[in-house]
Amino acid sequence: MAEQVKKIESVDDLTPYQKSALLVIVLGEDYSSKVLSHLPKQEIEAISKEIAFMKTVDPVIMRAVIDEFYKMLKAKEYISAGGLEYAKDVLIKTLGPEEARKIIDKLVKIMESSYGFEYLENIDPKQLVKFIQNEHPQTIAIILSHLDQSTASEVMSLLPKELQADVALRVASLENVSPAIIKHVSEILESKMENVSGSNVELGGIRKVSEIINRMGRVESKALIDAIAENNPDLASQIRDMMFVFDDIIKLNDSDMQELLKHVDKKDLIMAMKGASDELKDKFFGNMSSRAADTLKEELEFLGAVKVKDVEKAQKIIVDVVRKLDEEGVISIGGGGEEVLA
């Protein structure tokens, strides 16, 4: 990759991930970690892979990437302030016709990739199901991926049972969908509904489908995951992992926390808490006797530095205990009341 970057004569020869990698390098570790934390996992991996190969970078290319990034930010500000034509006029005056056209074309292309489904924001799930239940499962998956999580969850639960697992699998596999396909699906739906407008929302992936299932009822969500597991055990496992993580333990009520503490190994708890937030630690301490809490605090202090993988392993063990207790009805991940996965 380093050799390739040196030979590139224009910033236009770089891929989007290569440009992103260069920007991350320029930002430095503190700022870049904050930026990357807002990106999907697959994008973080792709950018990280490019960074790994960029042992040396041509300063000219670096400056060109930074310059393009700055110009596109300004162009977006101009569009927000006065629309596309206003942005074109300002950019032509400051950059010249050719450069202005390049920046606007790139920005419009990015914006177009996320148009399509804003009119679904306040849609009645029952009404929407009537429109889409006879569509191809892939079409339904794209539509579901553009809904907010609670609406998507309700729509999923209202779909025919024999269709749910197929749609969930397709939502999970959605990553890079052509803007043309998104536009086509949106136009099909528009023709069937009275109130329409344009939109942009994030597409699918495993996290998206896990968030949808997370908000379904306990019985429905378990049945759906079991159905997915029959066709794709690995995917079902990944969905379960994303539906409840160690940090989510803070959502348990006090009685469930106390029950959990009866079933976890002390060594696992100490190791897991090494990577816990202060708020979560206080949650654990608050559900122990004063003597037990003080003893645990002392052991945490004496533990010293530990490997991240050991902390993650211990946290996974405790999460597995939480899931087991929830399945047995001993505790409720939903925290009581309506039975939903938090």
C-alpha positions in Angstrom: 0.0 0.0 0.0 2.8 2.4 0.8 4.3 1.9 -2.7 0.9 2.4 -4.2 0.2 5.7 -2.4 3.6 7.1 -3.6 2.8 6.4 -7.2 -0.7 8.0 -7.1 -0.6 11.4 -8.9 -4.1 12.7 -7.8 -6.3 12.5 -4.8 -9.0 11.2 -7.1 -7.0 8.0 -7.6 -7.5 7.1 -3.9 -10.4 4.9 -2.7 -12.7 6.4 -0.1 -11.2 4.1 2.6 -7.7 5.2 1.6 -8.7 8.8 2.0 -10.3 8.1 5.3 -7.2 6.3 6.5 -5.0 9.3 5.6 -7.3 11.6 7.5 -7.2 9.4 10.5 -3.4 9.4 10.4 -3.4 13.2 10.3 -5.9 13.5 13.2 -3.7 11.5 15.5 -4.8 8.8 18.0 -6.9 10.9 20.4 -9.1 12.6 17.8 -9.2 9.6 15.4 -10.4 7.2 18.1 -13.4 9.5 18.7 -14.2 9.7 15.0 -13.9 6.0 14.4 -16.2 5.3 17.4 -19.1 6.7 15.4 -18.5 4.4 12.4 -19.9 0.9 11.7 -17.5 -2.0 12.6 -17.0 -3.0 9.0 -15.9 0.5 8.1 -13.5 0.7 11.1 -12.0 -2.6 10.0 -11.6 -1.4 6.4 -10.0 1.9 7.4 -7.7 0.2 9.9 -6.6 -2.2 7.2 -5.6 0.7 5.0 -3.8 2.4 7.8 -1.8 -0.8 8.5 -0.4 -0.8 5.0 0.4 3.0 4.9 3.9 2.9 6.4 4.8 6.0 4.4 2.6 8.7 2.9 3.4 11.2 0.2 3.0 14.7 1.8 1.5 16.1 -1.4 -1.3 13.4 -1.4 -1.8 14.0 2.3 -2.4 17.7 1.8 -4.7 17.1 -1.2 -6.9 14.7 0.9 -7.1 17.3 3.7 -7.9 20.0 1.2 -10.7 18.0 -0.4 -12.1 17.1 3.0 -12.2 20.8 4.0 -13.8 21.9 0.8 -16.5 19.2 1.0 -17.3 20.3 4.6 -17.7 23.9 3.4 -19.8 22.8 0.5 -22.1 20.9 2.8 -22.4 24.0 5.0 -23.3 26.1 1.9 -26.0 23.5 0.8 -27.5 23.6 4.3 -27.5 27.4 4.3 -29.0 28.1 0.9 -29.4 25.0 -1.1 -27.5 23.3 -3.9 -27.5 26.3 -6.4 -26.3 28.6 -3.7 -23.5 26.3 -2.8 -22.5 26.1 -6.5 -22.4 29.9 -6.9 -20.3 30.3 -3.8 -17.9 27.5 -4.7 -17.5 28.8 -8.3 -16.5 32.2 -7.0 -14.0 30.8 -4.5 -12.6 27.7 -6.3 -13.5 28.3 -10.0 -16.0 26.3 -12.1 -14.0 23.1 -12.6 -13.0 22.6 -9.0 -16.5 23.6 -7.8 -18.1 21.0 -10.1 -15.8 18.2 -8.8 -16.6 19.0 -5.1 -20.4 19.3 -5.7 -20.5 16.1 -7.8 -18.7 14.1 -5.1 -20.9 15.5 -2.3 -24.2 15.0 -4.2 -23.2 11.4 -4.9 -22.6 10.8 -1.2 -25.9 12.4 -0.3 -27.9 10.5 -3.0 -26.7 7.2 -1.5 -28.9 7.8 1.5 -32.1 9.2 0.1 -35.4 7.5 0.1 -37.5 6.7 3.2 -38.1 9.7 5.5 -41.9 9.5 5.0 -41.8 6.2 7.0 -40.8 8.1 10.2 -44.4 8.2 11.6 -45.9 5.3 9.8 -48.4 3.1 11.6 -46.8 -0.4 11.7 -50.1 -2.2 11.1 -50.7 0.0 8.0 -47.2 -0.6 6.7 -47.5 -4.4 7.1 -50.5 -4.3 4.8 -48.4 -2.6 2.1 -45.3 -4.7 2.3 -46.2 -8.2 3.5 -46.6 -9.5 -0.1 -43.3 -7.9 -1.3 -40.1 -9.9 -1.8 -38.3 -10.6 1.5 -35.3 -8.6 0.3 -37.6 -5.6 -0.4 -39.1 -5.9 3.0 -35.6 -6.1 4.6 -34.5 -2.8 2.9 -37.7 -1.1 4.1 -37.3 -2.4 7.6 -33.7 -1.2 7.7 -35.0 2.4 7.2 -37.4 2.3 10.1 -36.6 3.4 13.7 -36.0 0.4 15.8 -39.3 0.3 17.8 -41.3 0.6 14.6 -39.2 -2.0 12.8 -39.6 -4.4 15.7 -43.4 -4.0 15.7 -43.6 -4.5 11.9 -41.4 -7.6 12.1 -43.7 -9.1 14.8 -46.7 -8.4 12.6 -45.3 -10.1 9.5 -46.4 -13.7 8.8 -44.4 -16.1 11.1 -43.0 -18.0 8.1 -41.6 -14.8 6.7 -39.9 -13.3 9.8 -36.8 -15.4 9.8 -36.1 -14.9 6.1 -36.5 -11.1 6.5 -34.3 -11.0 9.6 -31.6 -12.9 7.8 -31.7 -10.4 4.9 -31.6 -7.4 7.2 -28.5 -8.8 8.9 -26.8 -9.3 5.5 -27.5 -5.8 4.2 -24.3 -3.8 4.0 -23.7 -1.9 0.8 -26.9 -1.4 -1.2 -26.9 0.5 -4.5 -28.6 3.9 -4.3 -30.4 3.0 -7.4 -32.0 -0.1 -5.7 -32.9 2.0 -2.6 -34.5 4.6 -4.9 -36.4 1.9 -6.8 -37.7 0.3 -3.6 -38.7 3.7 -2.2 -40.6 4.5 -5.4 -42.5 1.2 -5.3 -43.6 2.0 -1.8 -44.4 5.6 -2.7 -46.8 4.4 -5.3 -48.8 2.5 -2.7 -49.0 5.2 0.0 -50.5 8.7 0.1 -48.1 10.6 2.4 -44.6 10.6 1.0 -41.3 12.5 1.1 -37.6 11.8 0.8 -35.2 10.5 3.4 -31.9 9.2 4.7 -31.3 6.5 7.3 -28.7 3.9 8.1 -29.0 0.5 6.4 -28.9 -2.9 8.0 -26.3 -5.3 9.4 -26.2 -7.6 12.3 -26.5 -4.7 14.9 -29.5 -3.4 13.1 -31.4 -6.7 13.2 -30.3 -7.3 16.8 -31.7 -3.9 17.8 -35.0 -4.8 16.1 -35.3 -8.2 17.7 -34.2 -6.7 21.0 -37.5 -4.7 21.1 -39.7 -7.6 20.4 -41.5 -9.5 23.2 -39.5 -12.2 24.9 -41.4 -15.2 23.4 -41.4 -13.7 19.9 -37.7 -12.7 20.0 -36.7 -16.2 21.2 -38.8 -17.9 18.5 -37.3 -15.7 15.8 -33.7 -16.2 16.9 -34.3 -20.0 17.1 -35.7 -19.9 13.6 -32.6 -18.0 12.4 -30.3 -20.4 14.2 -31.8 -23.3 12.2 -30.5 -21.8 9.0 -27.5 -19.8 10.3 -26.2 -20.7 13.8 -23.3 -18.3 13.6 -25.5 -15.3 12.7 -27.9 -16.2 15.5 -24.9 -16.3 17.9 -23.7 -12.9 16.7 -27.2 -11.4 17.1 -27.4 -12.8 20.7 -24.0 -11.2 21.5 -25.2 -7.8 20.4 -28.6 -8.0 22.1 -27.1 -8.0 25.6 -23.6 -7.0 26.6 -21.8 -6.6 29.9 -22.5 -2.9 30.2 -26.2 -3.6 29.9 -26.1 -5.3 33.3 -26.6 -1.8 34.8 -30.2 -2.0 33.5 -31.0 -4.8 35.8 -33.1 -4.0 38.9 -31.5 -4.4 42.3 -33.2 -7.7 43.1 -32.0 -9.2 39.8 -28.5 -7.9 40.5 -28.5 -9.6 43.9 -29.6 -12.8 42.3 -26.9 -12.5 39.6 -24.2 -12.1 42.3 -25.3 -15.4 43.8 -24.5 -17.2 40.6 -21.2 -15.6 39.4 -17.7 -16.8 40.3 -15.9 -14.2 42.4 -12.7 -14.4 40.3 -14.7 -13.8 37.1 -16.5 -10.8 38.7 -13.2 -9.2 39.8 -11.7 -9.6 36.3 -14.8 -8.4 34.6 -15.2 -5.3 36.8 -11.6 -4.3 35.9 -13.0 -3.1 32.6 -16.4 -1.8 33.9 -17.4 1.8 34.2 -17.5 3.5 37.6 -21.3 3.6 37.4 -21.6 -0.2 36.8 -19.1 -0.9 39.6 -21.2 1.2 41.9 -24.2 -0.8 40.8 -22.5 -4.1 41.8 -21.1 -2.6 45.1 -24.6 -1.2 46.0 -26.1 -4.7 45.8 -23.5 -6.3 48.2 -23.0 -6.1 51.9 -20.6 -3.3 53.0 -18.1 -5.9 54.0 -18.3 -7.8 50.7 -18.1 -4.5 48.7 -15.0 -3.3 50.6 -13.3 -6.7 50.1 -14.0 -6.6 46.4 -12.7 -3.0 46.1 -9.4 -4.0 47.8 -9.0 -7.0 45.5 -9.6 -4.8 42.5 -6.9 -2.5 43.6 -4.4 -5.3 44.1 -5.2 -6.9 40.8 -3.0 -4.6 38.9 -2.7 -4.6 35.1 -4.6 -7.3 33.2 -4.9 -8.3 29.6 -7.9 -6.9 27.7 -8.8 -10.4 26.4 -9.0 -11.7 29.9 -11.4 -9.0 31.0 -13.5 -9.6 27.9 -13.6 -13.3 28.6 -14.7 -12.8 32.2 -17.4 -10.3 31.0 -18.7 -12.8 28.5 -18.9 -15.5 31.2 -21.0 -13.2 33.3 -23.2 -12.2 30.4 -23.8 -15.9 29.7 -24.9 -16.3 33.3 -27.3 -13.4 32.9 -28.8 -14.9 29.8 -29.2 -18.3 31.5 -30.9 -16.8 34.5 -33.2 -14.8 32.2 -34.1 -17.9 30.1 -34.9 -19.8 33.3 -37.1 -16.9 34.5 -35.0 -16.3 37.6 -34.3 -12.7 36.5 -35.6 -10.4 33.8 -33.3 -8.7 31.3 -36.1 -6.3 30.6 -36.0 -5.2 34.3 -39.6 -6.3 35.0 -42.9 -5.1 33.6 -43.4 -5.7 29.9 -41.1 -8.6 28.9 -38.7 -7.2 26.3 -35.0 -7.6 25.9 -33.2 -4.4 27.0 
